[in-house]
């Protein structure tokens, strides 16, 4: 006896087209190929959708979407080319129902990162999102990375410097001639440096729309651009000389969230591989119980919105 196929044989009780129908939170291993690097295995979470353009159809064929994703996981690698093929396969398997396909992969991408001075290396995990869409024959690909860094408050730094100056003036108020060695010793003491500016771990989320200039997902290229721009990336393996250099970089790159957003905006504008960008700077305040946030976009017509 043939098993019933409700999706094919039954008509919708209430007619209407649907923008997206599919599955989310699909956990699976993937081999991901980025930049010019060898493929890296990741543990990904996937979302798969097509639209339901037939107002009378009962539903889509979800197993067809899942099996194509499973084939990608077990027999291939995630690249721009295979993502294109996957989206085309979604439409072909639903040619009578759908004209749009959507897929989203979320995973941590691990990189070996070198320390600032000692050149020790350690692993850092960067959250990555890759989105592909096929809408009426037109492909769109998006890449998002989250990059942690350290931000030191310019206002707090100025207030700390003022306290150090005031303390120095009080300490040596009655001395006309002060020896250089005495000043150096005072500066190196706990009594001398009476205040330090507050800093905090911060995260920037950057989303870019990829164009035809990309032959692969430029994950490492985008991460490097962000870290080189902000100059205070969170470290992995750290020796004392690395910690000292990290303190120096923080002191030389004071920033409000507005500063970080503008620096990244300036760095992303001339990038020819990205048709558009959106970014959100999150400073997880150590002074306040709330966060400081700044959001900006490339600002093109019909592009990303804040």
N, C-alpha and C positions, 0 to 999 in steps of 0.2 A: 504494500500500500504506500502510495506517494505521501510524503510528509507535507503538511500545508505550508504555503509561503504567503503569509498575510501581507507582507510588504508589496508583493506583486499582484496578488489576487483581490485584495480588499480596497475599497475606496474610502477616502477620508470622510469621517462623519461630519466634520466641519471643514469646508474648503478654505484654502488660503496658502499662499507661498510663505516660506520661512527663510530668513537670512542665513542661518547656520544651523546645521544638525550634525552631530558627530560624537566624539568621545574626548575626555580630558583625563589628566592624571594617569596616563599610561607610563608605567615604569619599565625601562628597558636599557640594556647596554648598547652603546653606539661607538663605532670608530669614526672620529671626526678629523678631517683633514683641513688644516688652516694654514695660511701664509705659504711658505715654502717648506714647511716642516713635515716630518713623518706623521702618519695618522696617530692619534692618541685615543685610547679607550676612555669613555666617560660613562657615568651613570646618569641617564637623562630622564626627564619627564616630558611627555609629548601630549599635544592636543591636535586632533584631526577633525576637520569640518568640510562639508560641502553645503551649498545652498539647496533648498528644495524648491525648484522653480515650477514644478507641476502642482497646481493648486488642488488637484483631485487625488494625487498619490498619497497612499497611507504613510509611507516613510521611505527612508533611504536604506541602503544595504551596508550596514556598519561593518560587517565582517569583511567586506571587500576592501575597505579602508585599512582595517587592522592587519590583514594578511599582507598587503603591500608594504606597510610599515615594518612588519616582522621580517619580510624578505630583505629590506634595506639593512636591518639590524644584523641579520645572520649571514648575508652573502655579499655585502658591499660596505662602502664608507659614505658618510655624510659629506658631500661636497656641493658646490653650486650646481654642478651638472646632475648629480643624482637627486638633489632636491627638486630641480626642474622636472626630471623624469617622474618623480613621485607625484607632484601636483598634476602633471598630464595624465598619469594613471588614475588618479581620483576622478577626473572628469570623464575619461574614457569608460571607466567602470560604471558611471552614472550618466551616460550620454543622454538618456531619455529624461533625466530628472534635473540635472545640475549644469550650471555654467560657471560656477565659482568654486574654488578650492582654497583651503587655508590649512597651514601646518605650523606648529610652534614647538621648538625644542628648548628646554631649559636645563642647564647643567653647570657644574663647576669645571673650569679649565685650569689645570695645574701647570705651573711654570717654575723652573729652577731660576731663582733670582740671586744675583751676586751682591754681597755686602758692599758698603760704601767705600771702605778703606782696606780691610783685611782680605777681601775677595773670597771669603767663605761663601758657600752657597746653601740655600735652603728652599723648600717648597712653599709656594704661595698659591692659593686657590682663588680664582676670579670667577664670580658668577657671570654666566653668559646666556643670552637668549638669542636664538635665530628664528626668524619668522619668514615664511614664504607664502605668497598669495598668487593665485591665477584667477583673474577676473576678466571674463569675456575675451580671453585670448591674450591678455597682457599680464606679464610677470612683475611682481614687486618683491624685493628682498630687503629685510631689515636685520641689523645686528645691534645688540645692546650688550655693553659690558659695565660692570660695577667695579670701581677701583678705589681702594682705601688709601688714605694719606693722612698726614698730621697737619693741623692748622693751629697756628699761634696767634692770639688776638693782638692786633696793633695797639688798641687802647690799653689793654692790660700791660703790655710791654712798656708803654710810655709812663704809666703810673708806677711800675716797678722801678724804672730808671730814676724817677723823681724821688722815690723813697731812698734809693741808694745815695743819690746826691745829698739829700737832707741829712742822712746819717753820717756821711763823710764830713759835711760841714760842721755838724755837732761834735764829731770825734776830734777834729783838728781845729776847733774854733780859736784856741789860744796859741796855736803854733804858726809862726810866720814862715819858717823854713822847714819843709818836710822832705826827708830823704826819699829817693826813688824806691829803694829797697823796702822802706817802711810802707809806702803806698801799695807796692806789689803784694806785700805780705797781708795788708789789710784787705785788698781785693780778693785774695785767696782764702779769706776766713769766712766762717759762718756769720760773724758779726758784720762783716763788710757787705756781703750780698744778702741783704735783709728781706728781699722780695724777688720773686720770679713771676713772669707772665704765665697766664693759664693757657694751656693748649689741650687739644682733644683729638681723638681719632675721628676722622671724617670720611665720608664716602661720596663719590660722584657717580651718578648714573648717566651714561651717555648712550643715546640711541641714534644710529645713522641709517640713512636709506642708501643702499648700494646701487651703483650703476654699472654699465657695461665695461668700464675700465677695470673691474675686479675679475680676476681669474679664480680667486678662492676667497674664503672668509678671512678678512684681514684682522683677526682677533689680536694677535701679538702686536701688529703695527699700531692698532688703535690704543692698546694698553700702554705701549711705549710712548706714544704721543702725549697721552694724558699725564703719565708720570714725569716725563721730561719737562712738561709745561709747568706743573705744580711744584716740582723739585723736592718734595718731602714725602716720598712714598714710604708706606709702612714696610718695615724690614722683616726678614726671616732670621737667618743666622747672624748673630751680633757679638762682636768682641768689644772691648772697651774703646778702642780707637774708632769703631763704627758708631758707637753710642755718642762719642764726643762729636763726630762729624754730623750726626743726625741733629744734635743740639745746635751746632753751628748753622746748619741749613734752615732749621726752624727760626733761628734768630735773624737770618738774612732774608727770609721769605715770609714775613708777617702777612697775614691775610684775614680779612673778613670774608664771609661767604660771597659777598658781591664781587670782591677781588678775584676769587677763584673762578667764579662764573664768567667774568669778563676775560680773564686770561685764556680760558678754554674756548670761549666764543671766538676770540681773536685767532687762536691756533687752528680751529676747525674750519673757519671760513674759506681759506685757500685750498683745502684738500679736494683735489679733483675727483677722487674716487667716491665721494659722498654727495649725492644730490641734495640732501637735507640733513639736518641734525636737530636733536632735542637733548637738553641736559638739565639735570637737577643736582645741585650741590647741597649736601646735608652735613652741617657741622653739629655733631652730637655734644652739645655744650657741657663743659665741666663746671662752669659758673652757674648756669641756669638749669632748671629742671626741664626746660623745653629745648627744642632744637632750632638752630638758625638755618634757613633754607633760601636758596635762590634758584630760579628756573628761567631758562631762556631757550630760544630757538634760532634757526638761521633767518627766519622771518620772510620766507618766500610765499608768494600767493598760492593758496591751496595746499600749503605744506603743514608741517607739524604745528600744533597749537599748544600753548603753555598748559 
